[in-house]
Every structure is written in structure tokens, then in C-alpha cells.
Amino acid sequence: MSGHAKLTRLTGSGSGECGQNDCPNIYRDEADGMLVVQGLTYRGFAPPSGEALVKIPERVLREAARALGW
């Protein structure tokens, strides 16, 4: 993801700092509408090169769905 992406926060308090009790979070990339997840790295298996896995609680995904009006 480019450092120039326009992201809209769908969850969390706004700080975006995992060490400050504001993780995980879900954002929408305004360029393509895809969701971007910020969270703790999941190390259950190695994803393909260029991809990553993060774990998020169900409540965070539900919060993002409400923010999107789903």
C-alpha cells in the first residue's frame, strides 16, 4: 500500500496506535474501496509474499459493517 493512500477509519477511537489501546482497526481505501485491517500480526502460517494476516475480534468487523451501512 502506498504512503499516499486516502484511508477512511471505520472503527476505533482515532489514535491508530496499537500501543495506546486503539487496535485493531479497519479502514476503507478510498482509491479502490478495499478494506485495510490494522492489528496484531497472526503467525499461524506464512501467507504468500506481499500478503499478511492479522487477527481481529468479530466486534470490530461488525463495527466496520455498521459504519459502511451494511
C-alpha positions as CSV (number, residue, x, y, z in Angstrom):
1,M,0.0,0.0,0.0
2,S,1.3,3.4,-0.9
3,G,2.1,6.0,1.7
4,H,-0.3,8.3,-0.3
5,A,-3.4,6.2,0.2
6,K,-6.6,8.0,1.4
7,L,-8.0,5.9,4.2
8,T,-11.3,6.3,6.0
9,R,-11.3,5.0,9.5
10,L,-14.3,2.7,10.1
11,T,-13.5,1.6,13.7
12,G,-11.5,2.6,16.7
13,S,-11.1,5.8,18.7
14,G,-8.9,7.6,16.2
15,S,-5.4,7.4,17.5
16,G,-4.4,4.4,15.4
17,E,-1.8,3.4,17.9
18,C,-1.9,-0.2,18.9
19,G,0.3,0.5,22.0
20,Q,-2.4,3.1,23.1
21,N,-5.2,0.5,23.2
22,D,-6.6,1.5,19.8
23,C,-6.2,-1.7,17.8
24,P,-7.3,-3.5,15.9
25,N,-8.9,-1.1,13.3
26,I,-10.5,-1.3,9.9
27,Y,-10.1,1.4,7.2
28,R,-11.5,1.8,3.7
29,D,-9.1,2.7,0.9
30,E,-10.9,5.4,-1.0
31,A,-8.9,4.7,-4.1
32,D,-10.4,1.2,-4.7
33,G,-12.9,0.7,-1.9
34,M,-11.0,-2.2,-0.4
35,L,-10.8,-2.7,3.4
36,V,-7.4,-2.3,5.2
37,V,-7.0,-4.1,8.6
38,Q,-4.6,-2.8,11.3
39,G,-3.9,-5.3,14.1
40,L,-1.6,-7.8,15.7
41,T,0.3,-10.0,13.3
42,Y,-1.0,-13.5,13.1
43,R,1.8,-16.1,12.7
44,G,-0.4,-19.3,12.3
45,F,1.1,-19.9,8.8
46,A,3.1,-17.9,6.3
47,P,0.9,-16.2,3.6
48,P,2.2,-15.6,0.1
49,S,4.8,-12.9,-0.5
50,G,3.3,-9.5,-0.3
51,E,0.4,-10.5,1.9
52,A,-0.1,-10.5,5.7
53,L,-2.6,-11.9,8.2
54,V,-3.9,-10.1,11.2
55,K,-6.4,-11.2,13.9
56,I,-9.4,-9.0,14.7
57,P,-12.3,-9.6,17.1
58,E,-15.7,-10.1,15.5
59,R,-17.0,-6.9,17.1
60,V,-14.5,-4.9,15.1
61,L,-15.8,-6.3,11.8
62,R,-19.4,-5.7,12.9
63,E,-18.4,-2.1,13.8
64,A,-16.9,-1.6,10.3
65,A,-20.0,-3.1,8.7
66,R,-22.3,-0.7,10.6
67,A,-20.0,2.2,9.5
68,L,-20.5,1.1,5.9
69,G,-24.2,0.8,6.3
70,W,-24.3,-2.9,5.6
